Amino acid sequence: MDLKNLQPTYTMRDMAKVLGRVAELTRQNNCLKQQLETTAQELADAKQDNASLTAQLYDLQGDVVRQMTAGRVIVRERTYEA
């Protein structure tokens, strides 16, 4: 076997390209993680707002039902002064 004619599979240039690509993908991954965290927080806030609005709606519906079913005094006869 002639060791002088063997060449490495990867050159320094190839390794530099690979490491550059890894760095680029790492930056993209970090950016996506940040976006995911932001979106998760926005979703949690939206769920909390939704729960609050739903509770307000139920309160309003209860108020309407209480007003509609409350007893009322109806005057049947009125006395008029002549």
VEXNUMAR-900092 format. One record per residue (C-alpha): residue in one letter; x, y, z; residue number from 0. Coordinates in steps of 0.001 Angstrom, whole numbers, plus 500000, padded with zeros to 6 digits. Layout:
! residues N
["a" [X Y Z] NUM] ...
//
This chain:
! residues 82
["m" [500000 500000 500000] 0] ["d" [501422 503333 498921] 1] ["l" [500747 505845 501730] 2] ["k" [502055 508790 499677] 3] ["n" [499132 508616 497254] 4] ["l" [496388 508458 499895] 5] ["q" [494456 511651 500392] 6] ["p" [492136 512511 503267] 7] ["t" [488439 512187 502559] 8] ["y" [487738 515682 503855] 9] ["t" [489932 518676 503289] 10] ["m" [490230 521638 505629] 11] ["r" [487998 523590 503240] 12] ["d" [485328 520901 503470] 13] ["m" [485517 520933 507259] 14] ["a" [485255 524737 507300] 15] ["k" [482118 524522 505146] 16] ["v" [480602 521910 507442] 17] ["l" [481372 523946 510563] 18] ["g" [479951 527074 508906] 19] ["r" [476763 525201 508074] 20] ["v" [476536 523878 511643] 21] ["a" [476906 527432 512992] 22] ["e" [474188 528675 510604] 23] ["l" [471811 525882 511618] 24] ["t" [472533 526557 515286] 25] ["r" [471598 530227 514835] 26] ["q" [468386 529259 513032] 27] ["n" [467561 526743 515753] 28] ["n" [468066 529356 518476] 29] ["c" [465863 531801 516577] 30] ["l" [463117 529193 516220] 31] ["k" [463357 528334 519918] 32] ["q" [462879 532009 520784] 33] ["q" [459882 532247 518448] 34] ["l" [458408 529121 520017] 35] ["e" [458796 530540 523521] 36] ["t" [457179 533820 522444] 37] ["t" [454316 532021 520741] 38] ["a" [453782 529756 523745] 39] ["q" [453569 532815 526013] 40] ["e" [451130 534528 523638] 41] ["l" [448999 531380 523588] 42] ["a" [448971 531225 527394] 43] ["d" [447942 534904 527525] 44] ["a" [445194 534315 524954] 45] ["k" [443881 531332 526927] 46] ["q" [443802 533429 530091] 47] ["d" [441972 536250 528282] 48] ["n" [439525 533732 526849] 49] ["a" [438817 532298 530289] 50] ["s" [438277 535786 531694] 51] ["l" [435932 536778 528875] 52] ["t" [434017 533515 529211] 53] ["a" [433539 534153 532939] 54] ["q" [432312 537678 532189] 55] ["l" [429882 536299 529608] 56] ["y" [428484 533784 532104] 57] ["d" [428079 536575 534666] 58] ["l" [426215 538721 532138] 59] ["q" [423980 535816 531152] 60] ["g" [423213 535180 534826] 61] ["d" [422332 538858 535311] 62] ["v" [419978 538781 532327] 63] ["v" [418275 535625 533580] 64] ["r" [417861 537105 537069] 65] ["q" [416367 540284 535611] 66] ["m" [413998 538362 533354] 67] ["t" [412778 536077 536156] 68] ["a" [412597 538663 538945] 69] ["g" [409210 539289 540395] 70] ["r" [407471 542470 539331] 71] ["v" [404756 544502 540942] 72] ["i" [401940 545196 538563] 73] ["v" [399417 547865 539539] 74] ["r" [395948 546628 538603] 75] ["e" [393895 549568 539713] 76] ["r" [394791 553155 539905] 77] ["t" [392903 555783 541747] 78] ["y" [392558 559065 539960] 79] ["e" [391678 562288 541590] 80] ["a" [388954 564135 539852] 81] 
//
